[in-house]
Amino acid sequence: MQMHLHPEIFEQVANGTKTVEARVNDEKRQKLKVGDIITVLKRPDEIEALFVRITGLRYFKDFTELADNYSMEQLYSSTYTKEQYLELFPKFYSETEIATFGTVAIEFELIER
């Protein structure tokens, strides 16, 4: 599996502060297992890559519930508030997708840069 991240968030993974990725738990994410390796690609050129290992998968009804269980540093950036973070998701997922699939917190550790 691959994750595509904006440069500033990619750097948070690279320096070890971001350790959780929040996504809708759609068919693609339902296949994930603890121990799987994910290639993290830096947008926009996607030449630079990191490799992370899934250490945990936690499931929530929505992004608000998910965000209540982690710090902003773990999820995105310590410079963001929970409210700012939650405003990002309508750009990527519809309310219907969230209601249908719920969300997954993909907990990971950096294994290779």
Backbone as ProteinMPNN parsed JSONL, in Angstrom:
{"seq_chain_A": "MQMHLHPEIFEQVANGTKTVEARVNDEKRQKLKVGDIITVLKRPDEIEALFVRITGLRYFKDFTELADNYSMEQLYSSTYTKEQYLELFPKFYSETEIATFGTVAIEFELIER", "coords_chain_A": {"N_chain_A": [[0.838, -1.177, 0.0], [0.346, 2.298, -0.548], [0.836, 5.616, 0.716], [0.146, 8.978, 0.132], [1.557, 11.985, 0.873], [1.482, 15.468, 1.76], [4.281, 17.746, 1.593], [4.972, 19.014, 4.156], [3.714, 17.365, 6.023], [4.748, 14.885, 5.391], [7.361, 15.318, 6.281], [6.902, 15.361, 9.022], [6.362, 12.691, 9.495], [8.841, 11.65, 8.734], [10.532, 12.712, 10.704], [9.618, 11.413, 12.892], [7.546, 12.328, 14.534], [4.856, 12.327, 13.687], [2.775, 9.66, 13.968], [0.476, 8.37, 13.374], [-1.994, 7.735, 10.972], [-4.977, 8.932, 9.694], [-7.778, 7.632, 8.099], [-10.631, 6.981, 5.926], [-12.309, 3.959, 6.512], [-12.427, 2.272, 4.132], [-12.844, -0.209, 1.474], [-10.199, -0.649, 0.597], [-8.604, 0.022, 2.875], [-9.577, -1.812, 4.684], [-8.233, -4.109, 4.166], [-5.797, -3.908, 5.378], [-3.246, -4.964, 7.691], [-1.795, -5.452, 10.931], [1.672, -5.139, 10.992], [2.01, -4.948, 8.263], [3.768, -3.261, 5.618], [3.969, 0.101, 4.637], [4.439, 2.265, 1.936], [5.378, 5.545, 1.996], [4.861, 8.367, 0.202], [6.22, 11.448, -0.914], [4.456, 14.213, -1.858], [4.69, 16.798, -4.391], [6.003, 15.383, -6.404], [6.545, 12.76, -5.754], [8.882, 11.261, -5.545], [10.619, 11.052, -3.381], [10.66, 8.795, -0.676], [9.378, 7.084, 2.226], [9.366, 4.349, 4.544], [7.041, 2.662, 6.458], [5.923, 0.652, 9.216], [2.945, -0.943, 10.066], [1.704, -0.755, 13.286], [-0.557, -0.825, 14.746], [-4.139, -0.898, 14.477], [-6.951, 0.99, 14.777], [-10.401, 1.472, 15.158], [-13.038, 3.76, 14.413], [-16.137, 5.621, 14.636], [-16.212, 8.072, 13.315], [-14.204, 10.912, 12.204], [-14.008, 12.772, 14.25], [-14.342, 11.318, 16.641], [-12.109, 9.674, 16.36], [-10.024, 11.608, 16.442], [-10.264, 12.423, 19.062], [-8.859, 10.562, 20.455], [-6.143, 10.775, 20.11], [-3.113, 12.784, 20.068], [-2.615, 15.972, 18.448], [-0.073, 16.168, 17.426], [0.632, 13.472, 16.982], [-1.221, 12.839, 14.992], [-1.138, 14.809, 12.938], [0.033, 17.597, 13.049], [1.65, 19.518, 15.504], [1.113, 22.163, 15.355], [-1.47, 22.509, 14.622], [-4.899, 22.859, 15.587], [-7.435, 20.722, 16.998], [-9.862, 21.349, 15.782], [-9.075, 22.666, 13.405], [-7.783, 20.543, 12.161], [-9.913, 18.723, 11.777], [-11.352, 20.108, 9.88], [-10.092, 19.504, 7.511], [-10.945, 17.067, 6.401], [-13.444, 17.05, 4.855], [-12.529, 17.744, 2.322], [-11.501, 15.456, 1.295], [-13.161, 13.259, 1.83], [-16.58, 12.239, 1.632], [-19.586, 12.884, 3.581], [-21.232, 10.695, 3.399], [-19.453, 8.599, 2.752], [-17.973, 8.479, 5.136], [-20.003, 7.854, 6.991], [-20.779, 5.371, 5.978], [-18.459, 3.694, 6.014], [-16.988, 4.295, 8.337], [-14.06, 5.147, 10.265], [-10.472, 4.649, 10.286], [-7.672, 4.484, 12.366], [-4.452, 4.39, 11.556], [-1.821, 3.18, 13.051], [1.682, 3.585, 13.23], [5.226, 2.831, 12.758], [8.289, 4.334, 11.863], [10.415, 2.738, 9.627], [12.312, 2.861, 7.651], [14.138, 5.281, 5.881]], "CA_chain_A": [[0.0, 0.0, 0.0], [1.049, 3.576, -0.567], [0.181, 6.83, 1.203], [0.705, 10.168, -0.51], [1.449, 13.065, 1.857], [2.039, 16.781, 1.445], [5.649, 17.843, 2.114], [5.107, 19.313, 5.589], [3.265, 16.204, 6.789], [5.782, 13.89, 5.102], [8.49, 15.603, 7.178], [6.489, 14.96, 10.378], [6.58, 11.238, 9.533], [10.29, 11.432, 8.639], [11.209, 13.018, 11.974], [9.091, 10.533, 13.926], [6.505, 12.898, 15.387], [3.563, 11.833, 13.213], [2.809, 8.201, 14.077], [-0.866, 7.857, 13.11], [-2.652, 8.273, 9.782], [-6.427, 8.746, 9.753], [-8.407, 7.443, 6.798], [-11.905, 6.275, 5.913], [-12.041, 2.52, 6.503], [-13.049, 1.718, 2.927], [-12.398, -1.556, 1.105], [-8.733, -0.657, 0.526], [-8.048, 0.026, 4.239], [-10.031, -3.008, 5.393], [-7.27, -5.171, 3.885], [-4.574, -3.676, 6.138], [-3.003, -5.793, 8.868], [-0.624, -5.095, 11.731], [2.884, -5.711, 10.409], [2.131, -4.533, 6.858], [4.652, -2.132, 5.316], [3.368, 1.114, 3.775], [5.345, 3.221, 1.314], [4.875, 6.91, 2.136], [5.455, 9.169, -0.869], [6.137, 12.901, -0.727], [3.867, 14.958, -2.981], [3.925, 16.409, -5.567], [6.73, 14.558, -7.379], [6.48, 11.386, -5.261], [10.169, 10.596, -5.733], [11.118, 10.745, -2.039], [9.791, 7.823, -0.014], [9.659, 6.517, 3.541], [8.686, 3.082, 4.752], [6.543, 2.527, 7.825], [5.278, -0.621, 9.537], [1.725, -0.784, 10.859], [1.822, -1.321, 14.63], [-1.892, -0.942, 15.314], [-5.281, -0.412, 13.707], [-8.074, 1.272, 15.675], [-11.564, 1.833, 14.344], [-13.912, 4.754, 15.019], [-17.305, 5.925, 13.79], [-15.935, 9.248, 12.496], [-12.909, 11.533, 12.468], [-14.045, 13.449, 15.546], [-14.061, 10.295, 17.654], [-10.716, 9.281, 16.17], [-9.155, 12.691, 16.915], [-10.359, 12.484, 20.523], [-8.02, 9.517, 21.033], [-4.736, 11.01, 19.792], [-2.669, 14.178, 20.071], [-2.461, 16.539, 17.108], [1.285, 15.835, 16.981], [0.592, 12.111, 16.449], [-2.096, 12.759, 13.827], [-0.911, 15.739, 11.837], [1.058, 18.584, 13.366], [1.388, 20.188, 16.776], [0.7, 23.542, 15.077], [-2.897, 22.481, 14.295], [-5.878, 22.524, 16.614], [-8.33, 19.634, 16.593], [-10.866, 21.923, 14.878], [-8.425, 22.863, 12.102], [-7.542, 19.206, 11.623], [-11.177, 18.145, 11.328], [-11.79, 20.841, 8.686], [-9.398, 18.962, 6.338], [-11.522, 15.834, 5.861], [-14.433, 17.196, 3.772], [-11.829, 17.859, 1.045], [-11.096, 14.123, 0.854], [-14.199, 12.245, 2.031], [-17.954, 12.728, 1.791], [-20.273, 12.439, 4.792], [-21.747, 9.353, 3.108], [-18.34, 7.651, 2.894], [-17.649, 8.354, 6.556], [-21.106, 7.129, 7.625], [-20.811, 4.0, 5.465], [-17.279, 2.901, 6.338], [-16.301, 4.653, 9.562], [-12.675, 5.573, 10.073], [-9.428, 3.823, 10.874], [-6.411, 5.11, 12.749], [-3.357, 3.489, 11.198], [-0.665, 3.501, 13.892], [2.85, 3.057, 12.53], [6.589, 3.227, 13.148], [9.187, 4.535, 10.739], [11.412, 1.683, 9.579], [13.384, 3.172, 6.7], [14.031, 6.55, 5.158]], "C_chain_A": [[0.885, 1.242, 0.0], [0.176, 4.655, 0.076], [0.906, 7.994, 0.556], [0.468, 11.342, 0.439], [2.07, 14.358, 1.338], [3.387, 16.932, 2.152], [5.761, 18.085, 3.617], [4.689, 18.132, 6.468], [4.228, 15.029, 6.589], [6.961, 14.076, 6.065], [8.164, 15.237, 8.627], [6.648, 13.444, 10.555], [8.081, 10.962, 9.57], [10.999, 11.701, 9.959], [10.613, 12.262, 13.158], [8.008, 11.108, 14.806], [5.105, 12.451, 14.974], [3.63, 10.318, 13.184], [1.445, 7.56, 13.819], [-1.398, 8.529, 11.847], [-4.131, 7.93, 9.878], [-6.984, 8.658, 8.345], [-9.808, 6.86, 6.979], [-11.576, 4.788, 5.798], [-12.76, 1.835, 5.335], [-12.443, 0.347, 2.598], [-10.876, -1.674, 1.075], [-8.121, -0.77, 1.926], [-8.464, -1.208, 5.03], [-9.083, -4.183, 5.181], [-5.987, -5.041, 4.708], [-4.5, -4.585, 7.361], [-1.799, -5.238, 9.622], [0.571, -5.848, 11.157], [3.083, -5.363, 8.948], [3.071, -3.336, 6.742], [3.92, -1.203, 4.351], [4.48, 2.006, 3.232], [4.686, 4.59, 1.391], [5.608, 7.778, 1.124], [5.193, 10.652, -0.64], [5.597, 13.551, -1.993], [4.694, 16.206, -3.237], [4.665, 15.43, -6.479], [6.757, 13.075, -7.017], [7.736, 10.578, -5.567], [10.728, 10.168, -4.379], [10.124, 9.841, -1.314], [10.309, 7.458, 1.372], [8.929, 5.188, 3.619], [8.303, 2.977, 6.22], [5.883, 1.159, 7.984], [4.055, -0.329, 10.409], [1.905, -1.498, 12.191], [0.458, -1.479, 15.302], [-2.933, -0.382, 14.364], [-6.433, -0.23, 14.695], [-9.198, 1.88, 14.851], [-12.503, 2.744, 15.123], [-15.066, 5.063, 14.08], [-17.052, 7.112, 12.875], [-14.597, 9.857, 12.901], [-12.876, 12.278, 13.798], [-13.699, 12.467, 16.659], [-12.6, 9.85, 17.567], [-9.774, 10.338, 16.768], [-9.185, 12.847, 18.429], [-9.392, 11.517, 21.202], [-6.527, 9.701, 20.791], [-4.405, 12.49, 19.94], [-2.568, 14.668, 18.629], [-1.068, 16.242, 16.559], [1.318, 14.435, 16.363], [-0.144, 12.054, 15.112], [-1.67, 13.613, 12.641], [0.248, 16.684, 12.111], [0.683, 19.274, 14.677], [0.959, 21.64, 16.575], [-0.794, 23.637, 14.753], [-3.728, 22.235, 15.547], [-6.72, 21.36, 16.103], [-9.358, 20.144, 15.578], [-10.283, 22.125, 13.477], [-8.195, 21.523, 11.404], [-8.828, 18.619, 11.041], [-11.73, 18.846, 10.082], [-11.149, 20.3, 7.396], [-10.188, 17.849, 5.65], [-12.603, 16.008, 4.799], [-13.802, 17.363, 2.386], [-11.554, 16.475, 0.438], [-12.223, 13.095, 0.889], [-15.568, 12.895, 2.19], [-18.527, 12.23, 3.122], [-20.797, 11.019, 4.61], [-20.648, 8.303, 3.264], [-18.006, 7.408, 4.361], [-18.731, 7.548, 7.273], [-21.129, 5.664, 7.211], [-19.671, 3.153, 6.015], [-16.7, 3.158, 7.726], [-14.872, 5.055, 9.242], [-11.712, 4.587, 10.724], [-8.226, 4.699, 11.196], [-5.324, 4.078, 12.491], [-2.142, 3.941, 12.013], [0.565, 2.856, 13.263], [4.144, 3.527, 13.163], [7.417, 3.346, 11.883], [10.242, 3.433, 10.763], [12.558, 1.985, 8.619], [13.098, 4.496, 6.013], [14.721, 6.428, 3.83]], "O_chain_A": [[2.016, 1.225, 0.485], [-1.052, 4.614, -0.007], [2.132, 7.993, 0.446], [-0.674, 11.659, 0.771], [3.044, 14.344, 0.585], [3.611, 16.316, 3.194], [6.562, 17.431, 4.286], [5.255, 17.929, 7.542], [4.486, 14.271, 7.524], [7.492, 13.101, 6.597], [9.056, 14.845, 9.38], [7.021, 12.974, 11.63], [8.54, 10.13, 10.353], [11.957, 11.008, 10.303], [11.048, 12.443, 14.296], [7.577, 10.444, 15.749], [4.255, 12.219, 15.834], [4.445, 9.745, 12.462], [1.272, 6.358, 14.019], [-1.268, 9.741, 11.675], [-4.496, 6.779, 10.114], [-6.698, 9.505, 7.499], [-10.137, 6.318, 8.034], [-10.663, 4.408, 5.065], [-13.586, 0.942, 5.529], [-11.632, -0.182, 3.357], [-10.326, -2.695, 1.487], [-7.214, -1.576, 2.138], [-7.761, -1.605, 5.959], [-9.125, -5.153, 5.938], [-5.175, -5.966, 4.732], [-5.509, -4.928, 7.978], [-0.903, -4.634, 9.032], [0.489, -7.043, 10.873], [4.197, -5.465, 8.434], [3.157, -2.507, 7.648], [3.326, -1.654, 3.372], [5.355, 2.446, 3.978], [3.569, 4.776, 0.909], [6.83, 7.911, 1.18], [4.104, 11.056, -0.233], [6.199, 13.455, -3.062], [5.375, 16.646, -2.31], [4.027, 14.714, -7.252], [6.968, 12.229, -7.886], [7.672, 9.374, -5.815], [11.247, 9.061, -4.238], [8.917, 10.08, -1.331], [11.507, 7.515, 1.647], [7.995, 4.931, 2.86], [9.132, 3.175, 7.109], [5.36, 0.587, 7.028], [4.131, 0.439, 11.368], [2.216, -2.689, 12.232], [0.331, -2.182, 16.305], [-2.645, 0.497, 13.551], [-6.84, -1.178, 15.366], [-8.965, 2.698, 13.961], [-12.742, 2.547, 16.315], [-14.989, 4.803, 12.879], [-17.606, 7.172, 11.777], [-13.939, 9.377, 13.824], [-11.813, 12.4, 14.408], [-12.862, 12.756, 17.515], [-11.938, 9.672, 18.59], [-8.846, 10.005, 17.505], [-8.229, 13.352, 19.018], [-9.134, 11.641, 22.399], [-5.726, 8.872, 21.223], [-5.294, 13.341, 19.939], [-2.45, 13.868, 17.701], [-0.903, 16.081, 15.35], [1.959, 14.231, 15.332], [0.253, 11.318, 14.209], [-1.816, 13.209, 11.488], [1.307, 16.588, 11.49], [-0.488, 19.573, 14.911], [0.492, 22.282, 17.516], [-1.324, 24.741, 14.624], [-3.319, 21.503, 16.447], [-6.712, 21.057, 14.91], [-9.685, 19.441, 14.622], [-10.925, 21.794, 12.481], [-8.395, 21.4, 10.195], [-8.822, 18.079, 9.934], [-12.486, 18.248, 9.316], [-11.621, 20.61, 6.303], [-10.105, 17.705, 4.43], [-12.682, 15.174, 3.898], [-14.474, 17.147, 1.378], [-11.394, 16.34, -0.775], [-12.247, 12.169, 0.079], [-15.701, 13.957, 2.799], [-18.016, 11.277, 3.711], [-20.805, 10.231, 5.556], [-20.88, 7.24, 3.839], [-17.784, 6.271, 4.776], [-18.421, 6.662, 8.07], [-21.467, 4.802, 8.022], [-19.89, 2.018, 6.437], [-15.98, 2.306, 8.246], [-14.523, 5.277, 8.083], [-12.089, 3.801, 11.593], [-7.821, 5.544, 10.397], [-5.284, 3.026, 13.129], [-1.516, 4.955, 11.703], [0.504, 1.712, 12.812], [4.178, 4.457, 13.968], [7.265, 2.559, 10.949], [10.89, 3.211, 11.786], [13.648, 1.429, 8.755], [11.969, 4.785, 5.619], [14.749, 7.387, 3.059]]}, "name": "protein", "num_of_chains": 1, "seq": "MQMHLHPEIFEQVANGTKTVEARVNDEKRQKLKVGDIITVLKRPDEIEALFVRITGLRYFKDFTELADNYSMEQLYSSTYTKEQYLELFPKFYSETEIATFGTVAIEFELIER"}
